[in-house]
Amino acid sequence: MYTVTGQKHTGIIWAIERLVERLCPSLWFDRANMKDRKDFINIIMEEGKKAGPVLIFPEGYCTNNTRVLQFRKAVFCDDIIIYPIAIKQDARFGDSYWSEDLFYHYLIRLLSSWASVYDIYYLDSQRKKPDETSDEFASRVQKMIAEAIGTSPAPFDGSVWYKKQEREKYQNALREKCANQFSDIIPTINSSKKIVENDTVLFSTS
């Protein structure tokens, strides 16, 4: 038995969550509530250590199999065993990626498709190495899963993937980083140019 986790919803999804609660242990949280998010992480850690496996989606957002988004690092810490599971959708018979604005539109499309087919890979369990940070551990597991399903790990999280404002902030940060790196290179280029100009050695071809 394992514990299912996810974000609290209303409407149809709320009804599905109530059904899940009847079938297996469940933990829900409100992503918009900072305190709820922190409490949720603490509860997950306790559940993972005492009650057994906790099923989480470390990306935090739905993706369409084109890449594996950056993982949340909170649970990638000491004394926690991670059992990576790589899931890849085969969209030939039905695309289960939620792209609609309304959930019931998505649900109707999903239920009317031929089938929802997934390839699932259970990878070797992983522990945080003594010389690893939580970020490095999360990144290592992310790369393992991406490699298993034949895609690439993304250097950004789901907020950048879905939110225009966060995407613009990320792009601006990349531009600033590129500009800083370029400004560091310019003095080296100028210095090398001066050395060449002052060099008295002549090169000739025969």
N, CA and C of each residue as an Amber inpcrd file, in Angstrom:
protein
   618
   0.8440000  -1.1960000   0.0000000   0.0000000   0.0000000   0.0000000
   0.8820000   1.2500000   0.0000000   0.4730000   2.2590000  -0.7310000
   1.2140000   3.5160000  -0.7880000   0.2520000   4.6830000  -0.6050000
   0.8200000   5.8330000  -0.2820000   0.0270000   7.0470000  -0.0740000
   0.0590000   7.9090000  -1.3270000  -1.1160000   8.3010000  -1.8100000
  -1.2300000   9.1640000  -2.9890000  -1.2210000  10.6210000  -2.5390000
  -0.5440000  11.4770000  -3.2930000  -0.4960000  12.9030000  -2.9560000
  -0.9370000  13.7360000  -4.1480000  -1.3650000  14.9520000  -3.8740000
  -1.7610000  15.8350000  -4.9690000  -2.3290000  17.1440000  -4.4620000
  -2.6470000  18.0130000  -5.3930000  -3.1850000  19.3310000  -5.0650000
  -4.6930000  19.2630000  -4.8270000  -5.1660000  20.0300000  -3.8620000
  -6.6030000  20.1120000  -3.6160000  -7.3000000  20.7980000  -4.7930000
  -8.4610000  20.2640000  -5.1720000  -9.2420000  20.8610000  -6.2530000
 -10.7040000  20.9880000  -5.8330000 -11.4600000  21.5920000  -6.7090000
 -12.9130000  21.6810000  -6.5290000 -13.5670000  20.9960000  -7.7310000
 -14.8980000  20.9690000  -7.7420000 -15.6170000  20.4450000  -8.8970000
 -15.4230000  18.9520000  -9.1150000 -15.2730000  18.5680000 -10.3850000
 -15.1700000  17.1520000 -10.7410000 -13.9190000  16.5200000 -10.1310000
 -12.8110000  17.2640000 -10.1520000 -11.5680000  16.7100000  -9.6120000
 -11.7190000  16.4470000  -8.1140000 -12.4380000  17.3270000  -7.4200000
 -12.7060000  17.1170000  -5.9880000 -13.4120000  15.7760000  -5.7750000
 -14.3870000  15.4600000  -6.6320000 -15.1180000  14.2000000  -6.5110000
 -14.1900000  13.0100000  -6.7500000 -13.2720000  13.1570000  -7.7140000
 -12.3150000  12.0790000  -7.9950000 -11.3780000  11.8900000  -6.8110000
 -10.9510000  12.9990000  -6.2080000 -10.0780000  12.9180000  -5.0320000
 -10.7850000  12.2200000  -3.8710000 -12.0700000  12.4990000  -3.6760000
 -12.8140000  11.8220000  -2.6140000 -12.8950000  10.3270000  -2.8860000
 -13.0350000   9.9520000  -4.1680000 -13.0710000   8.5360000  -4.5330000
 -11.7250000   7.8740000  -4.2460000 -10.6350000   8.5800000  -4.5690000
  -9.2880000   8.0550000  -4.3210000  -9.0890000   7.8100000  -2.8280000
  -9.6110000   8.7100000  -1.9990000  -9.4820000   8.5630000  -0.5500000
 -10.1140000   7.2710000  -0.0470000 -11.1470000   6.8050000  -0.7270000
 -11.8130000   5.5620000  -0.3230000 -10.9970000   4.3280000  -0.7120000
 -10.1460000   4.5050000  -1.7120000  -9.3810000   3.3710000  -2.2330000
  -8.0180000   3.2090000  -1.5810000  -7.3900000   4.3160000  -1.2040000
  -6.0480000   4.2400000  -0.6180000  -5.7630000   5.5120000   0.1920000
  -4.7550000   5.4600000   1.0850000  -4.3990000   6.6520000   1.8630000
  -4.0220000   7.8140000   0.9370000  -4.4560000   9.0260000   1.2650000
  -4.2480000  10.1760000   0.3860000  -3.8740000  11.4140000   1.1840000
  -3.0800000  12.2790000   0.5840000  -2.6960000  13.5580000   1.1670000
  -2.8670000  14.6400000   0.1130000  -3.6570000  15.6750000   0.4380000
  -3.8870000  16.7660000  -0.5110000  -3.3850000  18.0720000   0.0910000
  -2.9620000  18.9970000  -0.7620000  -2.4740000  20.2890000  -0.2800000
  -2.9090000  21.3990000  -1.2190000  -2.8910000  22.6160000  -0.6970000
  -3.2410000  23.7970000  -1.4850000  -1.9510000  24.4720000  -1.9360000
  -1.6710000  24.4140000  -3.2320000  -0.4170000  24.9520000  -3.7560000
  -0.2960000  26.4570000  -3.5230000  -1.4130000  27.1670000  -3.4720000
  -1.3810000  28.6200000  -3.3130000  -1.1150000  29.0500000  -1.8720000
  -1.2040000  28.1120000  -0.9400000  -1.0140000  28.4180000   0.4780000
   0.3940000  27.9900000   0.9080000   1.2500000  28.9710000   1.2230000
   2.6390000  28.6790000   1.5590000   2.7490000  27.7810000   2.7900000
   1.9600000  28.0770000   3.8250000   2.0040000  27.2730000   5.0470000
   1.5530000  25.8370000   4.7790000   0.5060000  25.7080000   3.9790000
   0.0040000  24.3840000   3.6380000   1.0600000  23.5840000   2.8830000
   1.8040000  24.2500000   2.0210000   2.8520000  23.5790000   1.2540000
   3.9720000  23.0870000   2.1710000   4.3750000  23.9240000   3.1320000
   5.4350000  23.5340000   4.0640000   4.9830000  22.3810000   4.9550000
   3.7570000  22.4840000   5.4700000   3.2210000  21.4100000   6.3150000
   3.1210000  20.1090000   5.5250000   2.7470000  20.2270000   4.2650000
   2.5940000  19.0620000   3.3930000   3.9210000  18.3220000   3.2370000
   5.0090000  19.0760000   3.0310000   6.3380000  18.4720000   2.8900000
   6.7200000  17.7210000   4.1660000   6.4610000  18.3460000   5.3140000
   6.7880000  17.6900000   6.5880000   6.0010000  16.3940000   6.7700000
   4.7280000  16.4270000   6.3910000   3.8860000  15.2390000   6.5190000
   4.3910000  14.1320000   5.5930000   4.7710000  14.5060000   4.3750000
   5.2950000  13.5270000   3.4140000   6.5460000  12.8540000   3.9650000
   7.4400000  13.6620000   4.5410000   8.6810000  13.1120000   5.0820000
   8.3900000  12.1020000   6.1940000   7.4410000  12.4410000   7.0690000
   7.0880000  11.5360000   8.1560000   6.4220000  10.2670000   7.6300000
   5.5350000  10.4430000   6.6450000   4.8500000   9.2920000   6.0560000
   5.8530000   8.3680000   5.3770000   6.8080000   8.9750000   4.6620000
   7.8030000   8.1860000   3.9470000   8.6960000   7.3880000   4.8660000
   8.9920000   7.9340000   6.0370000   9.8820000   7.2530000   6.9800000
   9.1560000   6.2010000   7.8150000   7.8620000   6.4410000   8.1060000
   7.1440000   5.5680000   9.0290000   6.1350000   4.6430000   8.3420000
   5.2780000   5.2330000   7.5210000   4.1380000   4.4790000   6.9910000
   4.4440000   3.7280000   5.7020000   5.5030000   4.0720000   5.0200000
   5.8140000   3.3770000   3.7810000   5.8550000   4.3010000   2.5790000
   5.8210000   3.7390000   1.3630000   5.9990000   4.5350000   0.1360000
   4.9490000   5.6380000  -0.0140000   5.4150000   6.7870000  -0.4930000
   4.5390000   7.9140000  -0.8010000   4.7150000   8.2300000  -2.2780000
   3.6210000   8.2370000  -3.0200000   3.6700000   8.4850000  -4.4580000
   3.5830000   9.9890000  -4.7120000   4.6530000  10.5810000  -5.2620000
   4.6440000  12.0100000  -5.5640000   5.0950000  12.2280000  -7.0060000
   4.7200000  13.3820000  -7.5610000   5.1880000  13.7970000  -8.8750000
   6.1020000  15.0040000  -8.6590000   7.4170000  14.7710000  -8.6200000
   8.3580000  15.8350000  -8.2240000   8.4280000  17.0100000  -9.1860000
   7.8930000  16.8480000 -10.4210000   7.8420000  17.9910000 -11.3270000
   6.8120000  19.0140000 -10.8490000   5.7320000  18.5160000 -10.2570000
   4.6950000  19.4080000  -9.7490000   3.6970000  19.8660000 -10.7960000
   3.9510000  19.5550000 -12.0610000   3.0790000  19.9790000 -13.1620000
   2.9690000  18.8580000 -14.1780000   1.8890000  18.8780000 -14.9780000
   1.7470000  17.9150000 -16.0650000   2.6860000  18.2980000 -17.2090000
   3.2310000  17.2950000 -17.8630000   4.0840000  17.5400000 -19.0240000
   3.6630000  16.6230000 -20.1640000   4.1370000  16.9160000 -21.3630000
   3.6880000  16.1730000 -22.5440000   4.7530000  15.2530000 -23.1200000
   5.6650000  14.7960000 -22.2680000   6.6960000  13.8350000 -22.6650000
   7.7860000  14.4090000 -23.5610000   7.7900000  15.7250000 -23.8030000
   8.8640000  16.3070000 -24.6130000  10.1130000  16.5450000 -23.7810000
   9.9620000  16.6080000 -22.4650000  11.0860000  16.7900000 -21.5550000
  10.6350000  16.4770000 -20.1330000  11.6190000  16.3170000 -19.2420000
  11.3240000  16.1150000 -17.8220000  11.6650000  17.4090000 -17.1000000
  10.6550000  18.0330000 -16.5060000  10.8660000  19.3200000 -15.8440000
  11.7020000  19.1600000 -14.5790000  12.2970000  20.2620000 -14.1520000
  13.1370000  20.2770000 -12.9510000  12.3400000  19.8070000 -11.7400000
  12.9570000  18.9720000 -10.9090000  12.2820000  18.4250000  -9.7400000
  12.3290000  19.3870000  -8.5560000  11.3030000  19.3140000  -7.7120000
  11.3230000  20.0260000  -6.4400000  12.3010000  19.3120000  -5.5160000
  13.1850000  20.0390000  -4.8850000  14.2740000  19.4110000  -4.1300000
  13.9060000  19.0470000  -2.6900000  12.7220000  19.4580000  -2.2180000
  12.3900000  19.3380000  -0.7940000  12.5310000  17.9230000  -0.2460000
  12.1200000  16.9130000  -1.0140000  12.1440000  15.5420000  -0.4920000
  13.4540000  14.8150000  -0.8080000  14.3290000  15.4570000  -1.5500000
  15.5980000  14.8180000  -1.9150000  16.6570000  15.1440000  -0.8690000
  16.5260000  14.5160000   0.2830000  17.4170000  14.8210000   1.3930000
  17.9460000  13.5330000   2.0190000  18.7020000  13.6760000   3.1010000
  19.2960000  12.5170000   3.7700000  18.2250000  11.5870000   4.3390000
  18.5720000  10.3140000   4.4160000  17.7360000   9.2860000   5.0520000
  16.4270000   9.0030000   4.3190000  16.2860000   9.5090000   3.0980000
  15.0960000   9.2180000   2.3120000  15.4960000   8.3760000   1.1010000
  14.8280000   7.2540000   0.9260000  15.0870000   6.4090000  -0.2430000
  14.1080000   6.8030000  -1.3440000  14.6460000   7.1160000  -2.5150000
  13.8250000   7.4880000  -3.6710000  13.7190000   6.2820000  -4.6040000
  12.4880000   5.9290000  -4.9750000  12.2550000   4.8510000  -5.9390000
  11.7620000   5.4810000  -7.2470000  12.6730000   5.8160000  -8.1500000
  12.2710000   6.5370000  -9.3760000  11.3970000   5.6690000 -10.2910000
  10.3400000   6.2680000 -10.7920000   9.4740000   5.6140000 -11.7690000
   9.3690000   6.5280000 -12.9880000   9.7630000   6.0240000 -14.1350000
   9.6900000   6.8000000 -15.3770000   8.4290000   6.3850000 -16.1290000
   7.5940000   7.3530000 -16.4820000   6.3340000   7.0780000 -17.1740000
   6.3170000   7.8400000 -18.4960000   6.1360000   7.1070000 -19.5860000
   6.0810000   7.7330000 -20.9110000   4.7870000   7.3370000 -21.6000000
   4.0880000   8.3390000 -22.1050000   2.8160000   8.0890000 -22.7740000
   3.0340000   7.6850000 -24.2270000   2.2440000   6.7260000 -24.6810000
   2.1810000   6.3750000 -26.0980000   0.8710000   6.9570000 -26.6330000
   0.9780000   8.0780000 -27.3540000  -0.2140000   8.8420000 -27.7400000
  -0.8620000   8.3650000 -29.0330000  -0.4980000   7.1880000 -29.5330000
  -1.0740000   6.7200000 -30.7990000  -2.5680000   6.4530000 -30.7040000
  -3.0430000   6.0380000 -29.5260000  -4.4590000   5.6910000 -29.3750000
  -5.2470000   6.7470000 -28.5970000  -4.5480000   7.7050000 -27.9900000
  -5.2190000   8.7540000 -27.2240000  -4.2130000   9.5670000 -26.4360000
  -4.3150000  10.8780000 -26.5570000  -3.3820000  11.7610000 -25.8720000
  -3.9560000  12.1470000 -24.5170000  -3.3110000  11.7190000 -23.4380000
  -3.8330000  11.9860000 -22.0950000  -3.2910000  13.2850000 -21.4980000
  -2.5400000  14.0610000 -22.2730000  -2.0200000  15.3360000 -21.7730000
  -3.1660000  16.3410000 -21.6530000  -3.2830000  16.9550000 -20.4670000
  -4.3690000  17.9070000 -20.1980000  -4.0040000  19.2680000 -20.7830000
  -4.5760000  19.5960000 -21.9430000  -4.3080000  20.8630000 -22.6140000
  -5.5280000  21.7770000 -22.6490000  -6.6870000  21.2590000 -22.2540000
  -7.9150000  22.0580000 -22.2750000  -7.9840000  23.0140000 -21.0820000
  -8.7690000  24.0730000 -21.2380000  -8.9650000  25.0220000 -20.1440000
  -9.8490000  24.4390000 -19.0460000 -10.8500000  23.6690000 -19.4440000
 -11.7860000  23.0830000 -18.4840000 -11.5460000  21.5830000 -18.3590000
 -11.5680000  21.1090000 -17.1090000 -11.2380000  19.7060000 -16.8680000
 -12.2550000  18.7540000 -17.4920000 -13.5410000  19.1070000 -17.4620000
 -14.5250000  18.1620000 -17.9790000 -14.4010000  18.0140000 -19.5000000
 -13.9110000  19.0610000 -20.1960000 -13.6340000  18.9150000 -21.6290000
 -12.5250000  17.8720000 -21.8440000 -11.5130000  17.9800000 -20.9960000
 -10.4020000  17.0200000 -21.0640000 -10.8950000  15.6130000 -20.7350000
 -11.7500000  15.5010000 -19.7110000 -12.2410000  14.2010000 -19.2740000
 -13.0680000  13.5320000 -20.3760000 -13.9050000  14.3110000 -21.0580000
 -14.7150000  13.7590000 -22.1550000 -13.8120000  13.2600000 -23.2770000
 -12.7940000  14.0510000 -23.6310000 -11.8610000  13.6230000 -24.6860000
 -11.1200000  12.3610000 -24.2760000 -10.7030000  12.3070000 -23.0190000
  -9.9480000  11.1500000 -22.5300000 -10.8110000   9.8880000 -22.5400000
 -12.0520000   9.9970000 -22.0660000 -12.9440000   8.8370000 -21.9880000
 -13.4180000   8.3730000 -23.3670000 -13.3890000   9.2710000 -24.3450000
 -13.8330000   8.9000000 -25.6900000 -12.6800000   8.4670000 -26.5970000
 -11.4610000   8.4700000 -26.0880000 -10.3190000   8.0160000 -26.8840000
 -10.2610000   6.4880000 -26.8800000  -9.4790000   5.9120000 -27.7740000
  -9.4020000   4.4630000 -27.8730000  -8.7900000   3.8410000 -26.6200000
  -7.7010000   4.4420000 -26.1520000  -7.0180000   3.8830000 -24.9850000
  -5.9850000   4.8860000 -24.4910000  -5.5900000   4.7350000 -23.2310000
  -4.4750000   5.5010000 -22.6700000  -3.3540000   4.5080000 -22.3900000
  -2.3030000   4.5920000 -23.1850000  -1.2170000   3.6070000 -23.1240000
   0.0480000   4.2620000 -22.5700000   0.6690000   3.6070000 -21.5910000
   1.8960000   4.1250000 -20.9810000   2.9580000   3.0410000 -20.9020000
   4.1960000   3.4630000 -21.1150000   5.3420000   2.6100000 -20.8190000
   5.8680000   3.0440000 -19.4570000   5.9980000   2.0950000 -18.5340000
   6.4130000   2.4100000 -17.1720000   7.7090000   1.6750000 -16.8480000
   8.6890000   2.4260000 -16.3480000   9.9880000   1.8590000 -16.0150000
  10.2570000   2.0710000 -14.5210000  10.4680000   0.9700000 -13.8100000
  10.8090000   1.0330000 -12.3890000  12.3320000   0.9850000 -12.2670000
  12.9240000   2.1040000 -11.8720000  14.3830000   2.2250000 -11.8230000
  14.9160000   1.8330000 -10.4450000  16.2110000   1.6480000 -10.3670000
  16.8410000   1.2710000  -9.1010000  16.6580000   2.3600000  -8.0510000
  16.4690000   1.9540000  -6.8090000  16.3000000   2.9170000  -5.7130000
  17.5730000   3.7520000  -5.5540000  17.3930000   4.9740000  -5.0740000
  18.5100000   5.9170000  -4.9630000  18.5320000   6.5730000  -3.5810000
  19.7400000   6.7880000  -3.0830000  19.9470000   7.5470000  -1.8470000
  20.8580000   8.7310000  -2.1320000  20.7280000   9.7500000  -1.3350000
  21.5940000  10.9230000  -1.4600000  23.0170000  10.5490000  -1.0480000
  23.9860000  10.8630000  -1.9120000  25.3870000  10.5680000  -1.6250000
  25.9260000  11.5470000  -0.5880000  26.9470000  11.1490000   0.1710000
  27.4930000  12.0270000   1.2280000  27.9670000  13.3840000   0.7130000
  28.4660000  13.4300000  -0.5240000  29.0090000  14.6770000  -1.0620000
  28.0090000  15.4170000  -1.9580000  26.7450000  14.9770000  -1.9680000
  25.7260000  15.5920000  -2.8150000  24.8730000  16.5890000  -2.0450000
  24.4710000  17.6600000  -2.7210000  23.4610000  18.5580000  -2.1710000
  22.0860000  18.0320000  -2.5870000  21.0380000  18.5820000  -1.9940000
  19.6830000  18.1730000  -2.3720000  19.4020000  18.4940000  -3.8350000
  19.9240000  19.6490000  -4.3040000  19.7530000  20.0340000  -5.7110000
  20.4100000  19.0130000  -6.6330000  21.6220000  18.6030000  -6.2850000
  22.3600000  17.6480000  -7.1170000  21.6810000  16.2820000  -7.1310000
  21.1710000  15.8710000  -5.9740000  20.4580000  14.5970000  -5.8860000
  19.2020000  14.6250000  -6.7520000  18.4210000  15.6910000  -6.6380000
  17.2000000  15.8300000  -7.4370000  17.5270000  15.8410000  -8.9230000
  18.5880000  16.5460000  -9.2870000  18.9980000  16.6210000 -10.6860000
  19.4470000  15.2630000 -11.2100000  20.1390000  14.4930000 -10.3910000
  20.6090000  13.1650000 -10.8050000  19.4300000  12.2270000 -11.0810000
  18.4380000  12.2500000 -10.2000000  17.2620000  11.3980000 -10.3990000
  16.4640000  11.8700000 -11.6210000  16.3720000  13.1780000 -11.8040000
  15.6860000  13.7370000 -12.9750000  16.3380000  13.2320000 -14.2650000
  17.6660000  13.2440000 -14.3150000  18.3860000  12.7830000 -15.5080000
  18.1890000  11.2900000 -15.7310000  18.1370000  10.5120000 -14.6520000
  17.9010000   9.0720000 -14.7680000  16.5470000   8.7960000 -15.4310000
  15.5230000   9.5110000 -14.9840000  14.1810000   9.3040000 -15.5200000
  14.1030000   9.7630000 -16.9720000  14.7240000  10.9100000 -17.2630000
  14.7230000  11.4240000 -18.6390000  15.4130000  10.4410000 -19.5860000
  16.5210000   9.8710000 -19.1390000  17.2510000   8.9030000 -19.9580000
  16.4300000   7.6390000 -20.1930000  15.6860000   7.2060000 -19.1790000
  14.8850000   5.9800000 -19.2920000  13.7920000   6.1080000 -20.3490000
  13.2080000   7.3060000 -20.4790000  12.1210000   7.4780000 -21.4580000
  12.5960000   8.1530000 -22.7390000  13.9040000   8.3650000 -22.8600000
  14.4680000   8.8780000 -24.1040000  14.1630000  10.3290000 -24.3910000
  14.1670000  11.1550000 -23.3430000  13.9470000  12.5870000 -23.5450000
  15.0070000  13.3570000 -22.7720000  14.8930000  14.6940000 -22.7310000
  15.9280000  15.5050000 -22.0960000  15.4200000  16.1390000 -20.7990000
  16.2980000  16.2970000 -19.8020000  15.9090000  16.9930000 -18.5690000
  15.9360000  18.5020000 -18.7800000  14.9120000  19.1880000 -18.3170000
  14.8450000  20.6390000 -18.4810000  15.5260000  21.3370000 -17.3100000
  16.2110000  22.4640000 -17.5660000  16.8690000  23.2020000 -16.4880000
  15.9340000  24.1840000 -15.7790000  14.6220000  24.0400000 -15.9850000
  13.6400000  24.9270000 -15.3590000  12.4540000  24.1200000 -14.8810000
  11.6490000  24.7410000 -13.9850000  10.5240000  24.0150000 -13.4050000
   9.2180000  24.3140000 -14.1220000   8.1300000  23.7760000 -13.5840000
   6.8330000  23.9020000 -14.2270000   6.2770000  25.3090000 -14.2910000
   6.6660000  26.1650000 -13.3430000   6.1640000  27.5420000 -13.3740000
   6.6530000  28.2600000 -14.6260000   7.8750000  27.9660000 -15.0510000
   8.4130000  28.5540000 -16.2800000   7.7040000  27.9740000 -17.4960000
   7.3630000  26.6870000 -17.4140000   6.7060000  25.9880000 -18.5160000
   5.3010000  26.5330000 -18.7710000   4.5790000  26.8720000 -17.6840000
   3.1770000  27.2320000 -17.8070000   2.8660000  28.7270000 -17.6810000
   3.6740000  29.4630000 -16.9210000   3.3250000  30.8510000 -16.6140000
   4.1740000  31.8200000 -17.4280000   3.5000000  32.6820000 -18.1870000
   4.1930000  33.6140000 -19.0710000   5.1180000  34.5460000 -18.2990000
   4.6630000  35.0410000 -17.1510000   5.4660000  35.9600000 -16.3540000
   6.7540000  35.2920000 -15.8720000   6.6370000  34.0420000 -15.3950000
   7.8180000  33.3180000 -14.9410000   8.7430000  32.9840000 -16.1050000
   8.1470000  32.7120000 -17.2710000   8.9420000  32.4190000 -18.4570000
   9.7520000  33.6400000 -18.8820000   9.1430000  34.8190000 -18.8010000
   9.8520000  36.0510000 -19.1430000  10.9770000  36.3420000 -18.1500000
  10.7290000  36.0800000 -16.8550000  11.7700000  36.2590000 -15.8300000
  12.9420000  35.3170000 -16.0880000  12.6230000  34.0880000 -16.4720000
  13.6740000  33.1000000 -16.7520000  14.4900000  33.5190000 -17.9750000
  13.8140000  34.0090000 -19.0140000  14.5140000  34.4460000 -20.2240000
  15.4070000  35.6550000 -19.9310000  14.9030000  36.5780000 -19.1160000
  15.7110000  37.7500000 -18.7470000  16.9410000  37.3440000 -17.9400000
  16.7610000  36.3560000 -17.0550000  17.8880000  35.8690000 -16.2550000
  18.9500000  35.2180000 -17.1450000  18.4980000  34.4810000 -18.1650000
  19.4340000  33.8620000 -19.1000000  20.1890000  34.9230000 -19.9040000
  19.4710000  35.9680000 -20.3270000  20.1260000  37.0470000 -21.0830000
  21.1750000  37.7480000 -20.2300000  20.8200000  37.9990000 -18.9610000
  21.7560000  38.6620000 -18.0610000  22.9900000  37.7950000 -17.8260000
  22.7680000  36.4850000 -17.6420000  23.8890000  35.5760000 -17.4380000
  24.7950000  35.5440000 -18.6620000  24.1930000  35.5140000 -19.8470000
  24.9570000  35.5010000 -21.0990000  25.7570000  36.7920000 -21.2530000
  25.1200000  37.9320000 -20.9140000  25.8050000  39.2230000 -21.0190000
  26.9930000  39.3010000 -20.0660000  26.8100000  38.7820000 -18.8430000
  27.9020000  38.7880000 -17.8640000  29.0680000  37.9190000 -18.3180000
  28.7420000  36.7570000 -18.8740000  29.7970000  35.8740000 -19.3710000
  30.5480000  36.5130000 -20.5420000  29.8030000  37.1960000 -21.4070000
  30.4180000  37.8500000 -22.5610000  31.3120000  39.0010000 -22.1200000
  30.8630000  39.7650000 -21.0990000  31.6690000  40.8870000 -20.6100000
  32.9510000  40.3930000 -19.9470000  32.9040000  39.1650000 -19.3780000
  34.1170000  38.5980000 -18.7830000  35.1070000  38.1500000 -19.8480000
  34.5800000  37.7780000 -21.0160000  35.4370000  37.2880000 -22.0970000
  36.1350000  38.4300000 -22.8280000  35.4700000  39.5920000 -22.9510000
  36.0100000  40.7190000 -23.7250000  37.4050000  41.1490000 -23.2730000
  37.6770000  41.3270000 -21.9590000  39.0440000  41.7100000 -21.5520000
  40.0880000  40.6850000 -21.9770000  39.7210000  39.4040000 -21.9390000
  40.6560000  38.3520000 -22.3490000  40.9460000  38.4500000 -23.8330000
  39.9130000  38.7420000 -24.6370000  40.0940000  38.8900000 -26.0830000
  40.9810000  40.0920000 -26.3890000  40.7050000  41.2200000 -25.7090000
  41.5070000  42.4300000 -25.9220000  42.9550000  42.2070000 -25.5200000
  43.1560000  41.4810000 -24.4100000  44.5070000  41.1980000 -23.9430000
  45.2540000  40.3350000 -24.9440000  44.5880000  39.3350000 -25.5000000
  45.2080000  38.4600000 -26.4920000  45.5330000  39.2280000 -27.7620000
  44.6670000  40.1790000 -28.1250000  44.8850000  40.9760000 -29.3310000
  46.1190000  41.8490000 -29.1890000  46.3190000  42.4410000 -28.0070000
  47.4910000  43.2780000 -27.7620000  48.7720000  42.4670000 -27.8490000
  48.7350000  41.2260000 -27.3140000  49.9160000  40.3620000 -27.3580000
  50.3000000  40.0680000 -28.8020000  49.2910000  39.8060000 -29.6500000
  49.5510000  39.5190000 -31.0570000  50.1300000  40.7380000 -31.7560000
  49.5810000  41.9350000 -31.4630000  50.0460000  43.1630000 -32.0980000
  51.4810000  43.4850000 -31.7100000  51.8770000  43.1830000 -30.4800000
  53.2110000  43.4970000 -29.9950000  54.2260000  42.3890000 -30.2800000
  53.7460000  41.2890000 -30.8060000  54.6270000  40.1650000 -31.0690000
  55.5330000  40.4690000 -32.2730000  56.8180000  40.2250000 -32.1470000
  57.7670000  40.5370000 -33.2410000  58.0770000  39.3210000 -34.0800000
  57.4890000  38.1640000 -33.7160000  57.7370000  36.9520000 -34.4880000
  56.9050000  36.9970000 -35.7620000  57.5280000  36.7210000 -36.9070000
  56.8400000  36.7270000 -38.1900000  56.5970000  35.2960000 -38.6440000
  55.4290000  35.0770000 -39.2020000  55.1070000  33.7700000 -39.7350000
  54.9960000  33.8720000 -41.2510000  55.5800000  32.9170000 -41.9410000
  55.5420000  32.9520000 -43.3960000  55.2400000  31.5680000 -43.9200000
  54.7360000  31.5410000 -45.1170000  54.4560000  30.2560000 -45.7700000
  55.3690000  30.1040000 -46.9720000  55.7370000  28.9030000 -47.2840000
  56.6220000  28.6820000 -48.4280000  55.8920000  27.9720000 -49.5490000
